Every structure is written in C-alpha cells, then in structure tokens.
Amino acid sequence: MSNYPKYEKYSQFEKKKKPSIYERLGIFFQNTKRILKISNKPDRKEYFLVFKICAIGLVLLGAISYIIQLIFNFVPFAR
C-alpha cells in the first residue's frame, strides 16, 4: 500500500443534482430577505460623506476632461 492519503473521505463532495429553477428562486428570495433585514438606512453623516465623495469624483473627472480637451484644441497634430 502507498502512503498517499485516502480519498474516500472526499466522496461526499461528488457532483450533486443541480437545483431546479424554483429552488434557486427560493434561495434567492431567502437571501434577499436576510440582506434586507440586516441592512439599515444611512444616517445624515454617512449620507453627506457619500455625497462629498461623489462630488469630488465628478469635479476631478470634469477637470481631467477639460484639460484633455484643451490639449487637443491647442496642440496641432501632424497628419
């Protein structure tokens, strides 16, 4: 006999039957219900933090876009 580990203990992980569409929908709705139970509405401080982060991102993207537009307008490219 060889010294390799026995693989019989892994036989429980054989391919199982794929769940039906109804079972998958049931699992989906159970998970959705669980997530909605543990989630909570952000308070005023969290809301304004997210708002500030989004506003900074929009301003940065706008500034980068404006700089790129200026570069393409004033730098002549040889064709």
KOLSE-905726 format. One line per 8 residues: number of its first residue (from 1); their letters; for each residue x, y, z of N, C-alpha, C. Coordinates in nm, 2 decimals. Atoms other than C-alpha are relative to their C-alpha. Example, Ala and Ser with C-alpha at 12.3 -4.5 7.8 and 13.67 -1.06 7.14 Angstrom:
<pts>
1) as) 0.09:-0.12:0.00:1.23:-0.45:0.78:0.09:0.12:0.00 ~ -0.09:-0.11:0.00:1.37:-0.11:0.71:-0.08:0.11:0.08
</pts>
This chain:
<pts>
1) msnypkye) 0.08:-0.12:0.00:0.00:0.00:0.00:0.09:0.12:0.00 ~ -0.07:-0.12:0.01:0.11:0.35:-0.07:-0.03:0.09:0.13 ~ 0.01:-0.09:-0.11:0.15:0.64:0.18:-0.09:0.12:-0.03 ~ 0.08:-0.11:0.03:-0.09:0.87:0.00:-0.13:0.00:0.08 ~ 0.13:-0.01:-0.08:-0.40:1.00:0.18:-0.11:-0.07:-0.07 ~ 0.12:0.07:0.05:-0.72:0.81:0.14:-0.10:0.11:-0.05 ~ 0.09:-0.10:0.06:-0.96:0.99:-0.09:-0.15:-0.04:0.02 ~ 0.14:0.04:-0.03:-1.27:0.81:0.03:-0.08:0.11:0.07
9) kysqfekk) 0.07:-0.11:-0.08:-1.34:1.10:0.27:-0.05:0.11:-0.09 ~ 0.04:-0.11:0.09:-1.38:1.33:-0.03:-0.11:-0.04:-0.09 ~ 0.11:0.05:0.09:-1.65:1.12:-0.19:-0.13:0.08:0.03 ~ 0.13:-0.07:-0.04:-1.92:1.33:-0.01:-0.01:0.13:-0.09 ~ 0.01:-0.12:0.08:-1.83:1.62:-0.25:-0.02:-0.03:-0.15 ~ 0.03:0.03:0.14:-1.94:1.44:-0.56:-0.10:0.09:-0.06 ~ 0.10:-0.09:0.06:-2.15:1.62:-0.81:-0.14:-0.03:0.04 ~ 0.13:0.02:-0.04:-2.49:1.67:-0.68:-0.09:0.05:-0.11
17) kkpsiyer) 0.10:-0.05:0.10:-2.81:1.73:-0.88:-0.01:0.15:0.00 ~ 0.01:-0.14:0.01:-2.84:2.08:-1.00:-0.14:0.04:0.05 ~ 0.14:-0.04:-0.05:-3.13:2.26:-0.81:-0.08:0.06:-0.12 ~ 0.10:-0.05:0.10:-3.44:2.35:-1.01:-0.01:0.15:0.00 ~ 0.01:-0.15:0.01:-3.53:2.70:-1.11:-0.08:0.05:0.12 ~ 0.08:-0.04:-0.11:-3.79:2.71:-0.83:0.08:0.00:0.13 ~ -0.08:0.01:-0.12:-3.54:2.60:-0.57:0.10:0.12:0.00 ~ -0.09:-0.12:0.01:-3.29:2.87:-0.70:-0.07:0.13:0.03
25) lgiffqnt) 0.08:-0.12:-0.03:-3.56:3.13:-0.68:-0.03:0.01:0.15 ~ 0.03:0.00:-0.14:-3.65:3.03:-0.33:0.12:0.04:0.08 ~ -0.13:-0.03:-0.07:-3.28:3.05:-0.22:0.03:0.15:-0.02 ~ -0.02:-0.14:0.03:-3.26:3.39:-0.39:-0.08:0.09:0.09 ~ 0.09:-0.08:-0.08:-3.56:3.53:-0.21:0.03:-0.01:0.15 ~ -0.04:0.01:-0.13:-3.44:3.39:0.12:0.12:0.09:0.03 ~ -0.12:-0.08:-0.02:-3.10:3.56:0.08:-0.04:0.15:-0.01 ~ 0.04:-0.14:0.01:-3.27:3.89:-0.03:-0.07:0.04:0.13
33) krilkisn) 0.07:-0.03:-0.13:-3.49:3.88:0.28:0.10:0.02:0.11 ~ -0.10:-0.01:-0.10:-3.19:3.82:0.50:0.08:0.13:-0.01 ~ -0.07:-0.12:0.02:-3.00:4.11:0.35:-0.08:0.12:0.04 ~ 0.08:-0.12:-0.03:-3.29:4.35:0.38:-0.03:0.01:0.15 ~ 0.01:0.00:-0.15:-3.33:4.25:0.75:0.12:0.06:0.07 ~ -0.12:-0.05:-0.07:-2.97:4.33:0.84:0.05:0.14:-0.05 ~ -0.04:-0.13:0.06:-2.94:4.64:0.62:-0.07:0.12:0.08 ~ 0.06:-0.12:-0.06:-3.01:4.99:0.76:0.02:0.12:-0.08
41) kpdrkeyf) -0.01:-0.13:0.08:-3.07:5.34:0.63:0.11:0.08:0.05 ~ -0.11:-0.08:-0.05:-2.77:5.56:0.64:-0.04:0.13:0.07 ~ 0.04:-0.13:-0.07:-2.78:5.85:0.89:0.06:0.12:-0.08 ~ -0.03:-0.12:0.07:-2.72:6.21:0.79:0.15:0.01:-0.03 ~ -0.15:-0.02:0.01:-2.34:6.20:0.85:0.05:-0.09:-0.12 ~ -0.05:0.09:0.11:-2.29:5.89:0.62:-0.05:0.05:-0.13 ~ 0.05:-0.04:0.13:-2.52:6.03:0.35:0.09:0.12:-0.05 ~ -0.08:-0.11:0.05:-2.32:6.36:0.33:0.14:-0.04:-0.03
49) lvfkicai) -0.13:0.06:0.04:-1.99:6.16:0.33:0.00:-0.06:-0.14 ~ 0.02:0.05:0.13:-2.11:5.97:0.03:-0.02:0.11:-0.11 ~ 0.02:-0.11:0.09:-2.23:6.29:-0.13:0.13:0.07:-0.03 ~ -0.13:-0.07:0.02:-1.89:6.46:-0.08:0.09:-0.08:-0.09 ~ -0.09:0.09:0.08:-1.70:6.16:-0.23:-0.05:0.01:-0.14 ~ 0.05:0.00:0.14:-1.93:6.16:-0.54:0.03:0.13:-0.06 ~ -0.02:-0.14:0.06:-1.90:6.54:-0.58:0.15:0.02:-0.03 ~ -0.14:-0.01:0.03:-1.52:6.52:-0.56:0.04:-0.08:-0.12
57) glvllgai) -0.03:0.09:0.11:-1.51:6.24:-0.81:-0.05:0.07:-0.13 ~ 0.05:-0.07:0.11:-1.73:6.44:-1.05:0.08:0.12:-0.04 ~ -0.09:-0.11:0.03:-1.52:6.75:-1.02:0.13:-0.04:-0.06 ~ -0.13:0.04:0.06:-1.20:6.56:-1.08:-0.01:-0.05:-0.14 ~ 0.02:0.05:0.13:-1.34:6.38:-1.38:-0.02:0.12:-0.10 ~ 0.02:-0.12:0.08:-1.46:6.72:-1.52:0.12:0.07:-0.03 ~ -0.12:-0.07:0.01:-1.13:6.88:-1.46:0.10:-0.07:-0.10 ~ -0.08:0.08:0.09:-0.94:6.60:-1.63:-0.05:0.00:-0.15
65) syiiqlif) 0.06:-0.01:0.14:-1.18:6.61:-1.93:0.03:0.13:-0.06 ~ -0.02:-0.13:0.05:-1.14:6.98:-1.96:0.15:0.02:-0.04 ~ -0.14:-0.01:0.03:-0.76:6.96:-1.95:0.03:-0.08:-0.13 ~ -0.02:0.07:0.12:-0.76:6.69:-2.22:-0.06:0.07:-0.12 ~ 0.06:-0.08:0.11:-1.00:6.90:-2.43:0.09:0.12:-0.04 ~ -0.09:-0.11:0.03:-0.76:7.20:-2.40:0.12:-0.05:-0.08 ~ -0.12:0.06:0.06:-0.46:6.98:-2.50:-0.04:-0.03:-0.15 ~ 0.03:0.04:0.13:-0.64:6.85:-2.81:-0.04:0.13:-0.09
73) nfvpfar) 0.04:-0.11:0.07:-0.76:7.20:-2.91:0.12:0.09:-0.04 ~ -0.11:-0.09:0.02:-0.43:7.39:-2.88:0.13:-0.07:-0.05 ~ -0.12:0.06:0.05:-0.17:7.13:-2.98:-0.03:-0.06:-0.14 ~ 0.02:0.05:0.14:-0.15:7.07:-3.36:0.07:-0.13:-0.02 ~ -0.06:0.13:0.02:-0.10:6.72:-3.46:0.02:-0.02:-0.15 ~ -0.03:0.02:0.14:0.07:6.63:-3.79:-0.08:-0.11:-0.06 ~ 0.08:0.11:0.07:-0.15:6.43:-4.03:0.07:-0.04:-0.12
</pts>
